Amino acid sequence: MDCLDNDLIPVEHEEEILVLKSIFNEDFLLVDNENHAVKFDLIIRFDSLPKKILLIHEESNISTEISHLPPITLRITYRKTYPEFDPLLYCILCDYLTSNQLLLLANQMDTMWKSGEVIVYIWIEFLKDYFYNLNNQLILSSIESSLNDQRFLTNYNKIGSRQVYEQLVEYNRMQNQFEFEQTNHICPIW
């Protein structure tokens, strides 16, 4: 395993990290490996949503359908006492969800952990399911929030809902263009 001091990592941690690294490949990013703690980022991609969702900017009353969302990052920090006694420390990094939306996700993730069980892959699947099942719409509104929670980080309030809307539309356009360029097209002209 690259850059990990295996003498300092419990076997349970090492096994889970190896599995995650093999699944995520280049989307597994080691952040820190000091003080007997391993911290890494997992980039969770939503290459194509199973169905289009309606992206709505509430204040300006505009909307468009999108089929791609940018990836989110799940930052994981192992505790020495995980998984036997304590859950992992984690932080969801996502700029297109509000603090309130991320708080709901974090609270649900907290309830999933059970003493003695590894949890990272379950959390990843939960987050993917959440984004794949957005009830066909993602509503962006100017909700100010002063929540300060170490389990998530968002710049939604700083960026502003209109800018988030424009960024999501542009990301979707770029992904559609990329898919088009990667696909063979038959030209019916003879």
C-alpha positions in Angstrom: 0.0 0.0 0.0 1.5 3.3 -1.0 2.7 5.6 1.7 1.1 3.7 4.6 3.1 2.6 7.6 1.7 -0.9 8.0 3.4 -1.3 11.4 1.1 1.4 12.8 -2.1 0.3 11.2 -4.4 -2.4 12.8 -5.1 -5.3 10.5 -8.8 -4.5 10.3 -8.0 -1.0 9.1 -5.5 -2.3 6.6 -7.9 -4.8 5.1 -10.7 -2.3 4.7 -8.3 0.3 3.2 -6.9 -2.3 0.7 -10.5 -3.1 -0.4 -11.4 0.5 -0.8 -8.2 1.3 -2.7 -8.9 -1.5 -5.1 -12.4 -0.3 -5.7 -11.6 3.4 -6.0 -8.2 3.2 -7.7 -7.3 6.8 -8.5 -10.3 8.1 -6.6 -8.7 6.9 -3.4 -6.4 9.8 -2.1 -4.3 9.3 1.0 -4.3 12.6 2.9 -2.4 11.8 6.1 -0.8 8.9 7.8 0.7 10.2 11.0 0.1 9.8 14.7 -1.3 6.3 14.2 -4.2 7.7 12.2 -4.9 7.2 8.5 -6.9 9.9 6.7 -8.0 9.5 3.1 -10.5 10.9 0.6 -12.8 8.9 -1.5 -14.1 10.6 -4.6 -17.7 9.3 -5.2 -18.7 9.8 -8.8 -22.1 9.8 -10.3 -21.1 9.2 -13.9 -24.7 9.1 -15.2 -27.8 9.4 -13.1 -30.2 6.5 -13.8 -32.8 9.1 -14.8 -32.8 12.8 -15.5 -33.6 15.1 -12.6 -35.1 18.5 -12.7 -32.7 21.1 -11.4 -34.8 24.0 -10.1 -33.5 27.4 -9.0 -36.4 28.5 -6.7 -35.8 32.3 -6.5 -35.5 32.9 -10.2 -38.1 30.3 -11.2 -35.9 28.6 -13.8 -35.3 24.9 -14.3 -33.6 22.4 -16.6 -33.1 18.7 -16.7 -29.7 17.3 -15.9 -28.4 13.7 -16.1 -25.0 14.3 -14.4 -23.9 15.6 -11.0 -20.4 16.4 -9.9 -18.6 14.0 -7.6 -18.6 14.4 -3.9 -15.8 13.6 -1.5 -16.0 11.5 1.6 -13.0 12.2 3.9 -12.3 9.3 6.3 -10.2 9.3 9.4 -9.6 6.1 11.2 -9.6 6.0 15.0 -7.6 3.4 16.8 -10.8 2.1 18.4 -12.6 1.6 15.1 -14.5 -0.6 14.4 -14.7 -2.3 17.8 -15.8 0.7 20.0 -16.0 3.9 17.9 -17.1 4.8 14.4 -14.8 6.5 12.0 -14.5 10.2 11.8 -15.8 11.5 8.4 -16.6 14.6 6.5 -18.8 14.9 3.4 -17.5 17.6 1.1 -20.2 18.8 -1.3 -20.9 22.3 -2.6 -24.3 21.7 -4.2 -26.2 20.6 -1.1 -27.2 22.9 1.8 -26.0 22.4 5.3 -29.4 21.2 6.3 -29.4 18.5 3.6 -25.9 17.4 4.6 -26.9 17.4 8.3 -29.7 14.9 7.4 -27.3 12.7 5.5 -24.7 12.8 8.3 -27.3 11.9 10.9 -28.5 8.9 8.9 -24.9 7.8 8.4 -24.3 7.9 12.1 -27.3 5.6 12.8 -25.9 3.0 10.4 -22.7 2.3 12.3 -22.7 -0.8 14.6 -19.9 -1.6 17.0 -17.5 -4.2 15.6 -18.6 -3.7 11.9 -16.8 -1.9 9.2 -18.9 0.8 7.7 -17.2 2.8 4.9 -18.6 0.8 1.9 -22.1 0.9 3.4 -21.8 4.7 3.7 -20.6 5.0 0.1 -23.6 3.0 -1.1 -25.9 5.0 1.0 -24.6 8.3 -0.5 -24.9 6.9 -4.0 -28.4 5.8 -3.4 -29.3 9.2 -2.0 -28.0 11.0 -5.1 -29.5 8.4 -7.5 -32.9 8.8 -5.9 -33.4 12.6 -5.6 -37.1 12.3 -6.3 -36.6 13.5 -9.8 -35.6 17.0 -8.7 -33.0 19.0 -6.9 -34.3 22.4 -5.6 -31.7 25.1 -5.1 -32.8 28.0 -2.8 -31.1 30.7 -0.8 -31.3 29.1 2.6 -28.9 30.7 5.0 -27.5 28.3 7.6 -24.9 28.8 10.3 -24.6 25.1 11.0 -21.1 24.2 12.0 -20.6 20.5 11.9 -17.4 18.6 11.4 -19.2 15.8 9.6 -19.7 17.9 6.4 -18.3 20.9 4.6 -20.1 22.9 2.0 -19.6 26.3 0.3 -23.3 26.5 -0.8 -23.9 29.7 1.2 -20.7 31.4 0.0 -21.2 30.4 -3.6 -25.0 31.2 -3.6 -27.8 29.1 -5.0 -27.8 30.9 -8.5 -24.1 30.2 -9.0 -24.5 26.6 -7.8 -27.3 26.2 -10.4 -25.1 27.6 -13.1 -22.2 25.4 -12.1 -24.4 22.3 -12.2 -25.8 23.2 -15.6 -22.3 23.7 -16.9 -21.0 20.5 -15.4 -23.9 18.6 -17.0 -23.2 20.2 -20.4 -19.6 19.3 -20.2 -20.4 15.7 -19.3 -22.9 15.4 -22.1 -20.3 16.7 -24.5 -17.7 14.2 -23.2 -20.2 11.3 -23.6 -21.0 12.4 -27.1 -17.3 12.6 -28.1 -16.7 9.1 -26.6 -19.6 7.5 -28.6 -19.5 6.3 -32.2 -22.1 8.0 -34.3 -23.4 6.7 -37.7 -23.8 9.3 -40.3 -26.6 8.5 -42.7 -25.3 10.6 -45.6 -24.4 8.5 -48.6 
